[in-house]
Amino acid sequence: MFIGITFISFLIIHLAPGGPVDARSALNPKMTLQAREKLRELYGLNKPLVTQYIEWCSRLARLDFGNSFTDGAAVTEKIAATIPVTLGINLLSLCFIFAAGIPLGIFGAVHKDTAGDKTLSVLSFAAFSVPTFWLALLLVSFFGVTLGWLPVMGLHSLFYEEMPFSERWLDLAKHLVLPLFVSSVTGLAGISRYMRSSMAQALREPYIRTARAKGLPEKTVIYRHALKNALLPVITILGLSVPGLLGGSVIFETIFSIPGMGRLFYNSVFSRDYPVIMGILVLGAVLTLLGNALADLGYAIADPRIRSGLGE
């Protein structure tokens, strides 16, 4: 599966209109045809596509992603420099999504068809449907430009290094409010709906009626008996959320000018920087496969029936 992902990715980016030579020559009207051919030879683009892919795979086996076409820097160094920012923001976003989405889903299932549940449903569908880039631009315009409450670019203000320690954290928190909200709103809506549906189904099971018939407190029925089974679909989503920790930041990092891996990927696509694009796609593929494996393991931990099946 990993080989298939890399081959299809390699094929698609090379079949896309334009190329690294076109991107560089467009900014230099004096570049001759001979210079363009030399660049193609330098980048190895004059070879057949299959040959290029085989050579790329041989470098990948040595964990060598090559050098960037734009500045000649090692791809691993460029990705490593941006991973902490993207990983930190997306981990905070993921924690917020699950910390808020699971209780909201439980509330909706327990108070099904009430005014509160219907209000949450409307808000969830609206949040799930809104275009992320449009929401980000609205927030920038309102909170950043009109009200001037929050910064809208980067992670730090000017003279950040000269600030006291407490002011540094406050400055960083202000810069993260809008990006975290934009990156969380769609996931929060989705998790809350998944949790509501799963919890509502669990509450209709016979063992729940039996627990209530025995006189167990409602909180024990909900949080001890129903919740564990209702979390199974959410565990799957949690595993599949792993790729988004590093690959789901293109939109908000670009809009808010955050120097993370999403913005690096965005700039690399427009400059046709094939080595950087493939390096990020490979990382996403590895995380996708890892996420599926973690989801399976999480299923086995949460469901004894699966553990017994694995033992057999």
Secondary structure, 3 states (H helix, E strand, C coil): CHHHHHHHHHHHHHHCCCCHHHHHHCCCCCCCHHHHHHHHHHHCCCCCHHHHHHHHHHHHHCCCCCECCCCCCEHHHHHHHHHHHHHHHHHHHHHHHHHHHHHHHHHHHHCCCCHHHHHHHHHHHHHHHCCHHHHHHHHHHHHHHHCCCCCCCCCCCCCHHHCCHHHHHHHHHHHHHHHHHHHHHHHHHHHHHHHHHHHHHHHCCHHHHHHHHCCCCHHHHHHHHHHHHHHHHHHHHHHHCCCHHHHCCHHHHHHCCCCCHHHHHHHHHHCCCHHHHHHHHHHHHHHHHHHHHHHHHHHHHHCHHHHHHHHC
